[in-house]
């Protein structure tokens, strides 16, 4: 059977979620997946971006990352979404992209595909879990198969024990190695789930 196709869509202001997204891609690729890494467009005004240390620098450093399109999700057998938490919810930049996906939803292009999420906040209790659950409410409307990490791998405990998805605290040095390893595991888990679902569908067709 062909390798699963996994799309990772993220928004990152200063780089923490971007690092998590790259780790998710690494994990999916190690599971044999073909991947697409995509960011969403910035919505904040220039004066706000320039007022936050590292925001403009990160935007310039990642300008070559392609912007996400509807085709990137229609192409995929599974996907993961990541964004920093904003007051306990998904950052507006990624939320705005998600809000454009009604045509794919109406066509059923988002249903029956495995999906998961990752996030970051300034501290350990900064809204990570509510942000992940906000993602999952949307995925339930799509009819997608939510794939949380649960407590299925030691990396989850090493990253702080979040069973809902991968979460990290902001730091000048980027996310901890524990969080990155948990992100790699989550990417692998979604890719392996996509492969299992595809194999099951093949068997149903040939049965």
MDAnalysis code that builds the backbone (N, CA, C; Angstrom):
import MDAnalysis as mda
import numpy as np

u = mda.Universe.empty(621, n_residues=207, atom_resindex=np.repeat(np.arange(207), 3), trajectory=True)
u.add_TopologyAttr("name", ["N", "CA", "C"] * 207)
u.add_TopologyAttr("resid", np.arange(1, 208))
u.add_TopologyAttr("resname", ["UNK", "UNK", "UNK", "UNK", "UNK", "UNK", "UNK", "UNK", "UNK", "UNK", "UNK", "UNK", "UNK", "UNK", "UNK", "UNK", "UNK", "UNK", "UNK", "UNK", "UNK", "UNK", "UNK", "UNK", "UNK", "UNK", "UNK", "UNK", "UNK", "UNK", "UNK", "UNK", "UNK", "UNK", "UNK", "UNK", "UNK", "UNK", "UNK", "UNK", "UNK", "UNK", "UNK", "UNK", "UNK", "UNK", "UNK", "UNK", "UNK", "UNK", "UNK", "UNK", "UNK", "UNK", "UNK", "UNK", "UNK", "UNK", "UNK", "UNK", "UNK", "UNK", "UNK", "UNK", "UNK", "UNK", "UNK", "UNK", "UNK", "UNK", "UNK", "UNK", "UNK", "UNK", "UNK", "UNK", "UNK", "UNK", "UNK", "UNK", "UNK", "UNK", "UNK", "UNK", "UNK", "UNK", "UNK", "UNK", "UNK", "UNK", "UNK", "UNK", "UNK", "UNK", "UNK", "UNK", "UNK", "UNK", "UNK", "UNK", "UNK", "UNK", "UNK", "UNK", "UNK", "UNK", "UNK", "UNK", "UNK", "UNK", "UNK", "UNK", "UNK", "UNK", "UNK", "UNK", "UNK", "UNK", "UNK", "UNK", "UNK", "UNK", "UNK", "UNK", "UNK", "UNK", "UNK", "UNK", "UNK", "UNK", "UNK", "UNK", "UNK", "UNK", "UNK", "UNK", "UNK", "UNK", "UNK", "UNK", "UNK", "UNK", "UNK", "UNK", "UNK", "UNK", "UNK", "UNK", "UNK", "UNK", "UNK", "UNK", "UNK", "UNK", "UNK", "UNK", "UNK", "UNK", "UNK", "UNK", "UNK", "UNK", "UNK", "UNK", "UNK", "UNK", "UNK", "UNK", "UNK", "UNK", "UNK", "UNK", "UNK", "UNK", "UNK", "UNK", "UNK", "UNK", "UNK", "UNK", "UNK", "UNK", "UNK", "UNK", "UNK", "UNK", "UNK", "UNK", "UNK", "UNK", "UNK", "UNK", "UNK", "UNK", "UNK", "UNK", "UNK", "UNK", "UNK", "UNK", "UNK", "UNK", "UNK", "UNK", "UNK", "UNK", "UNK"])
u.atoms.positions = np.array([
    [0.839, -1.187, 0.000],
    [0.000, 0.000, 0.000],
    [0.878, 1.242, 0.000],
    [0.410, 2.360, -0.553],
    [1.236, 3.573, -0.607],
    [1.428, 4.157, 0.778],
    [2.515, 4.936, 0.940],
    [2.767, 5.590, 2.208],
    [1.689, 6.627, 2.487],
    [1.315, 6.823, 3.755],
    [0.312, 7.837, 4.080],
    [0.830, 9.238, 3.792],
    [-0.093, 10.134, 3.486],
    [0.234, 11.532, 3.235],
    [-0.281, 12.369, 4.403],
    [0.635, 13.097, 5.030],
    [0.300, 13.855, 6.237],
    [0.622, 15.327, 6.021],
    [-0.344, 16.183, 6.301],
    [-0.145, 17.630, 6.231],
    [-0.126, 18.214, 7.645],
    [0.876, 19.044, 7.908],
    [1.007, 19.724, 9.194],
    [0.819, 21.221, 8.951],
    [-0.212, 21.791, 9.544],
    [-0.540, 23.207, 9.376],
    [-0.351, 23.902, 10.722],
    [0.374, 25.019, 10.733],
    [0.670, 25.664, 12.004],
    [0.707, 27.179, 11.875],
    [0.606, 27.827, 13.023],
    [0.929, 29.247, 13.139],
    [1.903, 29.395, 14.292],
    [2.931, 30.211, 14.103],
    [3.912, 30.459, 15.156],
    [4.350, 31.910, 15.087],
    [4.357, 32.581, 16.234],
    [4.789, 33.981, 16.263],
    [6.292, 34.088, 16.432],
    [6.830, 33.429, 17.446],
    [8.251, 33.595, 17.731],
    [9.059, 32.311, 17.601],
    [8.440, 31.200, 17.218],
    [9.212, 30.016, 16.870],
    [8.947, 28.752, 17.649],
    [8.292, 28.823, 18.798],
    [8.080, 27.619, 19.597],
    [7.205, 26.617, 18.870],
    [6.074, 27.056, 18.354],
    [5.162, 26.137, 17.656],
    [5.770, 25.687, 16.332],
    [6.547, 26.555, 15.712],
    [7.255, 26.158, 14.487],
    [8.193, 24.986, 14.768],
    [8.917, 25.039, 15.876],
    [9.813, 23.939, 16.240],
    [9.027, 22.657, 16.499],
    [7.884, 22.777, 17.164],
    [7.037, 21.609, 17.382],
    [6.548, 21.040, 16.052],
    [6.163, 21.916, 15.129],
    [5.676, 21.465, 13.829],
    [6.748, 20.691, 13.071],
    [7.973, 21.183, 13.122],
    [9.062, 20.453, 12.461],
    [9.269, 19.085, 13.089],
    [9.147, 18.998, 14.403],
    [9.299, 17.715, 15.083],
    [8.167, 16.763, 14.711],
    [6.962, 17.277, 14.588],
    [5.831, 16.456, 14.153],
    [6.104, 15.885, 12.764],
    [6.609, 16.715, 11.863],
    [6.953, 16.257, 10.514],
    [8.011, 15.159, 10.576],
    [9.035, 15.349, 11.404],
    [10.080, 14.328, 11.551],
    [9.481, 12.989, 11.964],
    [8.587, 13.024, 12.940],
    [7.978, 11.793, 13.414],
    [7.144, 11.114, 12.356],
    [6.375, 11.896, 11.606],
    [5.555, 11.323, 10.535],
    [6.429, 10.713, 9.450],
    [7.515, 11.392, 9.115],
    [8.408, 10.880, 8.082],
    [9.092, 9.590, 8.524],
    [9.452, 9.493, 9.804],
    [10.058, 8.267, 10.307],
    [9.089, 7.097, 10.245],
    [7.800, 7.398, 10.238],
    [6.783, 6.357, 10.086],
    [6.511, 6.053, 8.621],
    [7.283, 6.664, 7.727],
    [7.142, 6.397, 6.298],
    [6.190, 7.303, 5.566],
    [5.732, 8.376, 6.212],
    [4.753, 9.252, 5.583],
    [5.403, 10.254, 4.639],
    [4.662, 10.609, 3.609],
    [4.981, 11.762, 2.780],
    [4.333, 12.961, 3.454],
    [5.063, 14.062, 3.601],
    [4.559, 15.163, 4.412],
    [4.564, 16.494, 3.672],
    [3.691, 17.364, 4.138],
    [3.696, 18.768, 3.750],
    [3.648, 19.608, 5.020],
    [4.588, 20.537, 5.158],
    [4.599, 21.489, 6.263],
    [4.114, 22.831, 5.730],
    [3.064, 23.359, 6.338],
    [2.462, 24.596, 5.857],
    [2.148, 25.525, 7.032],
    [2.397, 26.821, 6.824],
    [2.018, 27.812, 7.827],
    [0.795, 28.566, 7.329],
    [0.170, 29.333, 8.203],
    [-0.948, 30.178, 7.801],
    [-0.495, 31.635, 7.817],
    [-1.261, 32.467, 7.174],
    [-0.876, 33.867, 6.998],
    [-0.921, 34.635, 8.320],
    [-0.033, 35.601, 8.430],
    [0.001, 36.496, 9.597],
    [-1.112, 37.528, 9.460],
    [-1.785, 37.809, 10.567],
    [-2.862, 38.794, 10.578],
    [-2.531, 40.025, 11.413],
    [-1.547, 39.915, 12.294],
    [-1.232, 41.021, 13.202],
    [-0.628, 42.190, 12.436],
    [-0.916, 43.426, 12.831],
    [-0.326, 44.602, 12.169],
    [1.172, 44.684, 12.431],
    [1.873, 45.331, 11.520],
    [3.333, 45.414, 11.600],
    [3.810, 46.026, 12.907],
    [3.106, 47.038, 13.395],
    [3.571, 47.709, 14.607],
    [3.508, 46.776, 15.822],
    [2.558, 45.859, 15.814],
    [2.474, 44.885, 16.907],
    [3.600, 43.863, 16.784],
    [3.834, 43.391, 15.584],
    [4.892, 42.406, 15.353],
    [6.251, 42.974, 15.756],
    [6.500, 44.213, 15.386],
    [7.788, 44.828, 15.684],
    [7.967, 45.144, 17.167],
    [6.882, 45.159, 17.910],
    [6.963, 45.498, 19.334],
    [7.293, 44.295, 20.211],
    [7.248, 43.091, 19.646],
    [7.492, 41.867, 20.419],
    [8.840, 41.275, 20.006],
    [9.779, 41.131, 20.924],
    [11.091, 40.576, 20.570],
    [10.963, 39.191, 19.937],
    [11.614, 39.025, 18.807],
    [11.632, 37.732, 18.150],
    [10.535, 37.500, 17.147],
    [9.472, 38.297, 17.187],
    [8.342, 38.055, 16.281],
    [8.724, 38.352, 14.837],
    [9.256, 39.548, 14.599],
    [9.665, 39.905, 13.246],
    [10.810, 39.011, 12.773],
    [11.742, 38.721, 13.658],
    [12.872, 37.862, 13.298],
    [12.400, 36.483, 12.844],
    [11.422, 35.917, 13.568],
    [10.915, 34.599, 13.183],
    [10.157, 34.666, 11.863],
    [9.380, 35.719, 11.663],
    [8.636, 35.860, 10.406],
    [9.588, 35.897, 9.217],
    [10.691, 36.622, 9.359],
    [11.671, 36.701, 8.277],
    [12.395, 35.374, 8.075],
    [12.656, 34.658, 9.166],
    [13.391, 33.392, 9.075],
    [12.569, 32.286, 8.434],
    [11.243, 32.412, 8.465],
    [10.375, 31.339, 7.940],
    [9.566, 31.797, 6.728],
    [10.047, 32.843, 6.058],
    [9.248, 33.375, 4.944],
    [9.125, 32.400, 3.785],
    [10.013, 31.410, 3.710],
    [9.952, 30.463, 2.603],
    [9.004, 29.295, 2.866],
    [8.507, 29.156, 4.080],
    [7.539, 28.083, 4.346],
    [6.251, 28.396, 3.595],
    [5.741, 27.473, 2.768],
    [4.541, 27.772, 1.979],
    [3.311, 28.008, 2.862],
    [2.422, 28.843, 2.378],
    [1.153, 29.055, 3.059],
    [0.212, 27.887, 2.782],
    [-0.559, 27.517, 3.782],
    [-1.501, 26.408, 3.652],
    [-2.614, 26.752, 2.667],
    [-3.023, 25.761, 1.902],
    [-4.148, 25.890, 0.984],
    [-5.130, 24.756, 1.226],
    [-6.307, 24.868, 0.653],
    [-7.290, 23.795, 0.763],
    [-6.762, 22.506, 0.137],
    [-5.998, 22.633, -0.921],
    [-5.447, 21.446, -1.580],
    [-4.559, 20.646, -0.640],
    [-3.849, 21.319, 0.254],
    [-2.961, 20.613, 1.178],
    [-3.736, 19.676, 2.099],
    [-4.974, 20.026, 2.423],
    [-5.792, 19.161, 3.266],
    [-6.516, 18.106, 2.435],
    [-6.999, 18.472, 1.266],
    [-7.650, 17.486, 0.401],
    [-6.668, 16.389, 0.001],
    [-5.393, 16.743, -0.166],
    [-4.342, 15.803, -0.557],
    [-4.039, 14.792, 0.529],
    [-4.208, 15.188, 1.786],
    [-3.689, 14.412, 2.904],
    [-4.610, 13.273, 3.322],
    [-3.977, 12.220, 3.853],
    [-4.703, 11.127, 4.499],
    [-4.899, 11.405, 5.986],
    [-4.164, 12.370, 6.510],
    [-4.276, 12.757, 7.908],
    [-3.584, 14.090, 8.101],
    [-3.923, 14.784, 9.177],
    [-3.308, 16.088, 9.382],
    [-3.177, 16.419, 10.856],
    [-2.275, 17.365, 11.123],
    [-2.068, 17.893, 12.475],
    [-2.037, 19.410, 12.389],
    [-2.606, 20.045, 13.404],
    [-2.665, 21.496, 13.465],
    [-1.995, 21.972, 14.742],
    [-1.263, 23.083, 14.638],
    [-0.602, 23.627, 15.814],
    [-0.674, 25.138, 15.851],
    [-0.874, 25.679, 17.040],
    [-0.905, 27.141, 17.238],
    [-0.666, 27.451, 18.697],
    [-0.100, 28.610, 18.981],
    [-0.013, 29.024, 20.386],
    [-1.404, 29.288, 20.941],
    [-1.534, 29.175, 22.248],
    [-2.808, 29.494, 22.880],
    [-2.925, 31.006, 23.069],
    [-4.097, 31.509, 22.812],
    [-4.389, 32.923, 23.043],
    [-5.593, 32.991, 23.972],
    [-5.335, 33.312, 25.232],
    [-6.410, 33.367, 26.227],
    [-7.188, 32.049, 26.266],
    [-6.461, 30.942, 26.187],
    [-7.079, 29.631, 26.296],
    [-7.735, 29.132, 25.033],
    [-7.426, 29.752, 23.898],
    [-8.053, 29.342, 22.644],
    [-7.024, 29.369, 21.520],
    [-7.435, 28.861, 20.363],
    [-6.556, 28.797, 19.202],
    [-6.241, 30.201, 18.699],
    [-4.979, 30.478, 18.402],
    [-4.586, 31.788, 17.881],
    [-5.405, 32.142, 16.644],
    [-5.769, 33.407, 16.531],
    [-6.684, 33.858, 15.479],
    [-6.169, 33.550, 14.086],
    [-4.850, 33.593, 13.898],
    [-4.302, 33.358, 12.563],
    [-4.684, 31.967, 12.044],
    [-4.560, 30.963, 12.888],
    [-4.930, 29.611, 12.449],
    [-6.438, 29.439, 12.445],
    [-7.106, 30.058, 13.403],
    [-8.563, 29.970, 13.446],
    [-9.172, 30.536, 12.157],
    [-8.578, 31.619, 11.650],
    [-9.104, 32.228, 10.429],
    [-8.986, 31.260, 9.257],
    [-7.854, 30.547, 9.160],
    [-7.692, 29.576, 8.078],
    [-8.712, 28.450, 8.220],
    [-8.883, 27.945, 9.420],
    [-9.851, 26.869, 9.644],
    [-11.251, 27.305, 9.243],
    [-11.558, 28.571, 9.489],
    [-12.894, 29.066, 9.177],
    [-13.161, 29.173, 7.673],
    [-12.127, 28.995, 6.853],
    [-12.333, 29.018, 5.393],
    [-12.585, 27.622, 4.821],
    [-12.588, 26.586, 5.664],
    [-12.586, 25.217, 5.169],
    [-13.967, 24.623, 4.924],
    [-15.010, 25.439, 4.988],
    [-16.362, 24.916, 4.778],
    [-16.530, 24.165, 3.464],
    [-15.944, 24.630, 2.339],
    [-16.104, 23.860, 1.098],
    [-15.566, 22.436, 1.204],
    [-14.417, 22.263, 1.865],
    [-13.879, 20.912, 2.043],
    [-14.778, 20.095, 2.960],
    [-15.277, 20.725, 4.007],
    [-16.172, 20.036, 4.930],
    [-17.449, 19.577, 4.210],
    [-18.010, 20.456, 3.384],
    [-19.237, 20.115, 2.667],
    [-19.010, 18.965, 1.691],
    [-17.806, 18.883, 1.127],
    [-17.477, 17.804, 0.192],
    [-17.070, 16.513, 0.894],
    [-16.974, 16.547, 2.217],
    [-16.557, 15.367, 2.953],
    [-15.065, 15.099, 2.898],
    [-14.280, 16.090, 2.460],
    [-12.838, 15.889, 2.295],
    [-12.079, 15.916, 3.610],
    [-12.748, 16.299, 4.697],
    [-12.089, 16.347, 6.003],
    [-12.531, 15.205, 6.915],
    [-13.521, 14.456, 6.502],
    [-14.062, 13.404, 7.357],
    [-13.263, 12.113, 7.226],
    [-13.370, 11.291, 8.264],
    [-12.766, 9.950, 8.273],
    [-11.249, 9.976, 8.100],
    [-10.623, 11.073, 8.505],
    [-9.166, 11.174, 8.465],
    [-8.652, 11.411, 9.883],
    [-7.528, 10.810, 10.251],
    [-6.981, 11.050, 11.581],
    [-6.412, 12.457, 11.703],
    [-6.594, 13.056, 12.870],
    [-6.145, 14.432, 13.084],
    [-5.772, 14.617, 14.541],
    [-4.793, 15.463, 14.786],
    [-4.409, 15.785, 16.157],
    [-3.903, 17.222, 16.200],
    [-3.457, 17.654, 17.398],
    [-3.097, 19.065, 17.551],
    [-1.976, 19.242, 18.569],
    [-1.325, 20.406, 18.477],
    [-0.252, 20.764, 19.402],
    [-0.289, 22.266, 19.644],
    [0.260, 22.693, 20.771],
    [0.150, 24.091, 21.161],
    [1.271, 24.479, 22.125],
    [1.314, 25.744, 22.484],
    [2.288, 26.241, 23.451],
    [1.712, 27.475, 24.132],
    [2.175, 27.707, 25.354],
    [1.767, 28.882, 26.111],
    [2.945, 29.349, 26.957],
    [2.792, 30.498, 27.597],
    [3.912, 31.070, 28.348],
    [4.220, 30.324, 29.638],
    [3.273, 29.551, 30.116],
    [3.521, 28.808, 31.352],
    [2.757, 27.496, 31.316],
    [3.003, 26.664, 32.304],
    [2.464, 25.303, 32.289],
    [0.951, 25.248, 32.415],
    [0.335, 26.292, 32.911],
    [-1.121, 26.316, 33.062],
    [-1.704, 27.519, 32.318],
    [-1.191, 27.751, 31.122],
    [-1.580, 28.929, 30.363],
    [-2.675, 28.706, 29.351],
    [-3.388, 27.593, 29.440],
    [-4.508, 27.358, 28.524],
    [-4.253, 26.309, 27.472],
    [-3.177, 25.522, 27.623],
    [-2.854, 24.531, 26.597],
    [-3.987, 23.521, 26.378],
    [-4.530, 22.993, 27.459],
    [-5.542, 21.941, 27.312],
    [-6.839, 22.479, 26.712],
    [-7.243, 23.688, 27.107],
    [-8.461, 24.246, 26.514],
    [-8.248, 24.573, 25.043],
    [-7.038, 24.973, 24.679],
    [-6.755, 25.227, 23.261],
    [-6.857, 23.943, 22.457],
    [-6.288, 22.863, 22.976],
    [-6.382, 21.574, 22.278],
    [-7.836, 21.133, 22.151],
    [-8.604, 21.295, 23.202],
    [-10.013, 20.903, 23.141],
    [-10.792, 21.776, 22.154],
    [-10.382, 23.039, 22.016],
    [-11.020, 23.903, 21.013],
    [-10.776, 23.377, 19.608],
    [-9.541, 22.938, 19.355],
    [-9.262, 22.277, 18.081],
    [-10.196, 21.084, 17.890],
    [-10.311, 20.269, 18.918],
    [-11.026, 19.002, 18.769],
    [-12.523, 19.200, 18.574],
    [-13.088, 20.272, 19.130],
    [-14.494, 20.570, 18.854],
    [-14.715, 20.763, 17.357],
    [-13.784, 21.469, 16.719],
    [-13.878, 21.661, 15.272],
    [-13.739, 20.332, 14.533],
    [-12.757, 19.527, 14.941],
    [-12.530, 18.258, 14.254],
    [-13.731, 17.326, 14.376],
    [-14.458, 17.417, 15.482],
    [-15.666, 16.614, 15.636],
    [-16.721, 17.032, 14.620],
    [-16.819, 18.322, 14.358],
    [-17.767, 18.783, 13.340],
    [-17.391, 18.250, 11.961],
    [-16.105, 18.101, 11.712],
    [-15.657, 17.559, 10.432],
    [-15.972, 16.075, 10.281],
    [-16.126, 15.366, 11.400],
    [-16.237, 13.915, 11.329],
    [-14.886, 13.248, 11.181],
    [-13.825, 13.958, 11.587],
    [-12.479, 13.392, 11.546],
    [-12.267, 12.492, 12.758],
    [-11.242, 11.657, 12.693],
    [-10.902, 10.766, 13.795],
    [-9.813, 11.416, 14.644],
    [-10.173, 11.876, 15.826],
    [-9.213, 12.554, 16.701],
    [-8.242, 11.529, 17.279],
    [-6.945, 11.822, 17.175],
    [-5.896, 10.912, 17.637],
    [-5.087, 11.612, 18.730],
    [-5.506, 11.506, 19.973],
    [-4.721, 12.086, 21.059],
    [-3.551, 11.172, 21.403],
    [-2.523, 11.703, 22.042],
    [-1.430, 10.825, 22.454],
    [-1.811, 9.924, 23.612],
    [-2.789, 10.366, 24.444],
    [-3.096, 9.597, 25.635],
    [-1.831, 9.384, 26.454],
    [-1.765, 8.254, 27.118],
    [-0.544, 7.872, 27.839],
    [0.012, 6.611, 27.200],
    [0.217, 6.702, 25.885],
    [0.599, 5.524, 25.114],
    [2.092, 5.424, 24.849],
    [2.865, 6.380, 25.350],
    [4.299, 6.370, 25.101],
    [5.003, 7.133, 26.228],
    [6.205, 6.690, 26.617],
    [6.933, 7.388, 27.681],
    [7.202, 8.860, 27.382],
    [7.274, 9.223, 26.108],
    [7.549, 10.617, 25.769],
    [6.464, 11.552, 26.275],
    [5.240, 11.050, 26.406],
    [4.148, 11.881, 26.916],
    [4.434, 12.310, 28.354],
    [4.886, 11.379, 29.168],
    [5.216, 11.696, 30.554],
    [6.411, 12.645, 30.625],
    [7.404, 12.396, 29.796],
    [8.609, 13.226, 29.822],
    [8.319, 14.667, 29.426],
    [7.267, 14.866, 28.639],
    [6.902, 16.208, 28.197],
    [5.929, 16.903, 29.147],
    [5.592, 16.253, 30.258],
    [4.695, 16.877, 31.224],
    [3.393, 16.147, 31.437],
    [3.122, 15.114, 30.631],
    [1.968, 14.272, 30.867],
    [0.656, 14.792, 30.335],
    [0.651, 15.480, 29.203],
    [-0.592, 15.977, 28.608],
    [-1.169, 14.907, 27.678],
    [-2.309, 14.284, 28.017],
    [-2.859, 13.233, 27.170],
    [-3.676, 13.746, 25.996],
    [-3.940, 15.066, 25.951],
    [-4.813, 15.632, 24.933],
    [-4.085, 15.937, 23.629],
    [-2.807, 16.234, 23.721],
    [-2.000, 16.602, 22.561],
    [-0.647, 17.058, 23.072],
    [0.184, 17.532, 22.180],
    [1.502, 18.008, 22.599],
    [1.392, 19.467, 23.018],
    [2.008, 19.804, 24.149],
    [2.032, 21.194, 24.581],
    [3.421, 21.526, 25.103],
    [3.773, 22.789, 24.976],
    [5.093, 23.247, 25.415],
    [4.966, 24.625, 26.036],
    [5.951, 24.970, 26.852],
    [6.047, 26.319, 27.403],
    [6.988, 27.129, 26.520],
    [6.688, 28.410, 26.332],
    [7.580, 29.269, 25.579],
    [8.915, 29.419, 26.305],
    [9.993, 29.450, 25.549],
    [11.321, 29.673, 26.117],
    [12.205, 30.241, 25.019],
    [13.177, 31.065, 25.428],
    [14.070, 31.670, 24.433],
    [14.825, 30.614, 23.645],
    [15.093, 29.483, 24.275],
    [15.819, 28.405, 23.601],
    [14.909, 27.475, 22.824],
    [13.591, 27.759, 22.815],
    [12.650, 26.898, 22.119],
    [12.079, 25.847, 23.055],
    [11.198, 24.975, 22.537],
    [10.595, 23.950, 23.384],
    [11.635, 22.966, 23.911],
    [11.321, 22.345, 25.023],
    [12.237, 21.376, 25.623],
    [12.391, 20.161, 24.718],
    [13.470, 19.421, 24.914],
    [13.667, 18.200, 24.135],
    [12.553, 17.206, 24.426],
    [12.036, 17.223, 25.661],
    [10.916, 16.345, 25.982],
    [9.686, 16.662, 25.141],
    [9.390, 17.953, 24.982],
    [8.248, 18.352, 24.165],
    [8.465, 18.003, 22.697],
    [9.680, 18.191, 22.215],
    [9.978, 17.855, 20.822],
    [9.842, 16.352, 20.579],
    [10.287, 15.551, 21.532],
    [10.169, 14.102, 21.375],
    [8.699, 13.676, 21.395],
    [7.910, 14.318, 22.235],
    [6.479, 14.033, 22.247],
    [5.839, 14.431, 20.921],
    [6.298, 15.530, 20.322],
    [5.779, 15.952, 19.022],
    [6.151, 14.946, 17.937],
    [7.378, 14.435, 17.992],
    [7.773, 13.399, 17.022],
    [6.879, 12.168, 17.170],
    [6.616, 11.802, 18.413],
    [5.755, 10.643, 18.654],
    [4.352, 10.895, 18.111],
    [3.810, 12.093, 18.326],
    [2.461, 12.383, 17.852],
    [2.394, 12.333, 16.327],
    [3.426, 12.882, 15.648],
    [3.456, 12.789, 14.190],
    [3.481, 11.349, 13.722],
    [4.271, 10.527, 14.393],
    [4.335, 9.108, 14.045],
    [3.002, 8.418, 14.294],
    [2.378, 8.744, 15.404],
    [1.108, 8.107, 15.775],
    [0.014, 8.417, 14.756],
    [-0.067, 9.664, 14.320],
    [-1.077, 10.030, 13.323],
    [-0.787, 9.346, 11.990],
    [0.489, 9.308, 11.594],
    [0.847, 8.646, 10.333],
    [0.523, 7.153, 10.391],
    [0.841, 6.509, 11.501],
    [0.553, 5.087, 11.631],
    [-0.947, 4.818, 11.660],
    [-1.702, 5.726, 12.259],
    [-3.156, 5.590, 12.260],
    [-3.708, 5.735, 10.854],
    [-3.177, 6.678, 10.083],
    [-3.611, 6.849, 8.697],
    [-3.329, 5.593, 7.891],
    [-2.172, 4.986, 8.108],
    [-1.829, 3.750, 7.397],
    [-2.778, 2.611, 7.790],
    [-3.065, 2.495, 9.064],
    [-3.964, 1.441, 9.531],
    [-5.360, 1.599, 8.940],
    [-5.861, 2.838, 8.914],
    [-7.180, 3.088, 8.334],
    [-7.207, 2.744, 6.845],
    [-6.153, 3.127, 6.131],
    [-6.092, 2.833, 4.697],
    [-6.062, 1.334, 4.449],
    [-5.294, 0.612, 5.266],
    [-5.220, -0.835, 5.118],
    [-6.575, -1.476, 5.394],
    [-7.268, -0.988, 6.417],
    [-8.590, -1.514, 6.723],
    [-9.573, -1.280, 5.588],
    [-9.498, -0.107, 4.968],
    [-10.392, 0.183, 3.846],
    [-10.092, -0.722, 2.659],
    [-8.814, -0.976, 2.416],
    [-8.426, -1.885, 1.326],
    [-9.004, -3.269, 1.553],
    [-8.935, -3.743, 2.771],
    [-9.441, -5.079, 3.083],
    [-10.953, -5.140, 2.931],
    [-11.646, -4.050, 3.287],
    [-13.095, -4.026, 3.113],
    [-13.465, -4.088, 1.630],
    [-12.692, -3.398, 0.804],
    [-12.974, -3.385, -0.631],
    [-12.767, -4.760, -1.251],
    [-11.738, -5.451, -0.798],
    [-11.404, -6.758, -1.387],
    [-12.132, -7.919, -0.731],
    [-12.818, -7.644, 0.379],
    [-13.497, -8.735, 1.107],
    [-14.718, -9.248, 0.321],
])
